[in-house]
Structures are given as C-alpha cells and as structure tokens.
C-alpha cells in the first residue's frame, strides 16, 4: 500500500493503477 501512496504523490493519476498491476503480477509470480 505504501507504494501506491508514493505513486499518488509523485506520479500521474494512472500511477496507482499501474503500481497495483505490477505488484499484483509480482505477487502472482511469487506465489506459484
């Protein structure tokens, strides 16, 4: 969640969605 907050602070409006997508992909890869 901290990464999303940082993205909201420093990035564009779409950054939180992008960060969530990346983190979701990473967590999926790790859990396999």
Z-matrix of the N, CA and C atoms (Angstrom, degrees):
N
C 1 1.456
C 2 1.516 1 110.86
N 3 1.315 2 117.48 1 -31.17
C 4 1.461 3 120.11 2 179.70
C 5 1.517 4 110.86 3 -62.90
N 6 1.324 5 116.39 4 -38.26
C 7 1.467 6 120.12 5 -179.76
C 8 1.521 7 110.53 6 -63.20
N 9 1.328 8 116.69 7 -37.01
C 10 1.460 9 120.56 8 179.15
C 11 1.520 10 110.17 9 -66.86
N 12 1.336 11 116.47 10 -42.26
C 13 1.462 12 119.97 11 178.76
C 14 1.520 13 111.01 12 -63.17
N 15 1.332 14 117.13 13 -39.79
C 16 1.463 15 120.70 14 177.07
C 17 1.520 16 110.16 15 -63.54
N 18 1.320 17 116.55 16 -39.94
C 19 1.462 18 120.25 17 179.55
C 20 1.523 19 110.55 18 -64.32
N 21 1.332 20 116.71 19 -39.11
C 22 1.465 21 120.52 20 177.99
C 23 1.516 22 110.48 21 -63.72
N 24 1.341 23 115.82 22 -36.74
C 25 1.456 24 120.46 23 -177.20
C 26 1.518 25 111.79 24 -73.84
N 27 1.323 26 116.79 25 -45.65
C 28 1.464 27 120.55 26 -170.65
C 29 1.525 28 113.73 27 -103.05
N 30 1.338 29 117.59 28 -18.78
C 31 1.455 30 119.90 29 -173.35
C 32 1.517 31 113.13 30 -102.46
N 33 1.325 32 114.61 31 -167.34
C 34 1.450 33 121.49 32 177.99
C 35 1.528 34 109.19 33 -87.29
N 36 1.345 35 115.78 34 -176.63
C 37 1.457 36 120.03 35 -179.04
C 38 1.524 37 112.05 36 -63.92
N 39 1.325 38 116.69 37 -26.08
C 40 1.463 39 120.26 38 -176.78
C 41 1.519 40 112.80 39 -89.10
N 42 1.320 41 117.60 40 -8.14
C 43 1.462 42 120.34 41 -175.33
C 44 1.532 43 113.50 42 -60.00
N 45 1.335 44 119.54 43 -45.14
C 46 1.478 45 118.47 44 -179.48
C 47 1.525 46 112.41 45 -57.52
N 48 1.326 47 117.01 46 -40.59
C 49 1.463 48 119.83 47 178.76
C 50 1.519 49 110.29 48 -64.29
N 51 1.336 50 116.02 49 -40.81
C 52 1.461 51 120.97 50 179.31
C 53 1.518 52 110.23 51 -62.89
N 54 1.325 53 116.73 52 -45.95
C 55 1.466 54 121.11 53 -179.52
C 56 1.524 55 110.04 54 -62.83
N 57 1.332 56 117.14 55 -44.05
C 58 1.460 57 120.14 56 178.88
C 59 1.522 58 111.14 57 -60.55
N 60 1.334 59 116.29 58 -39.60
C 61 1.458 60 120.15 59 179.03
C 62 1.516 61 111.79 60 -64.15
N 63 1.331 62 115.48 61 -44.02
C 64 1.462 63 119.99 62 -179.87
C 65 1.521 64 110.45 63 -65.22
N 66 1.336 65 116.85 64 -47.51
C 67 1.462 66 120.05 65 -179.30
C 68 1.525 67 110.53 66 -63.53
N 69 1.322 68 117.13 67 -37.84
C 70 1.454 69 120.88 68 178.02
C 71 1.516 70 111.36 69 -62.66
N 72 1.336 71 115.93 70 -41.87
C 73 1.464 72 120.45 71 178.92
C 74 1.518 73 110.78 72 -65.06
N 75 1.316 74 116.53 73 -43.03
C 76 1.464 75 120.95 74 -179.28
C 77 1.524 76 110.41 75 -64.13
N 78 1.334 77 117.17 76 -46.03
C 79 1.461 78 119.85 77 -178.39
C 80 1.527 79 110.75 78 -64.62
N 81 1.332 80 116.67 79 -33.28
C 82 1.462 81 120.51 80 177.10
C 83 1.520 82 110.47 81 -65.67
N 84 1.333 83 116.39 82 -43.07
C 85 1.465 84 120.22 83 179.67
C 86 1.522 85 110.90 84 -64.95
N 87 1.327 86 116.57 85 -39.56
C 88 1.461 87 120.75 86 -177.67
C 89 1.530 88 110.60 87 -67.91
N 90 1.334 89 116.78 88 -38.88
C 91 1.461 90 120.03 89 -174.72
C 92 1.521 91 112.54 90 -73.64
N 93 1.340 92 118.12 91 -15.41
C 94 1.465 93 120.05 92 -178.78
C 95 1.518 94 111.79 93 -76.62
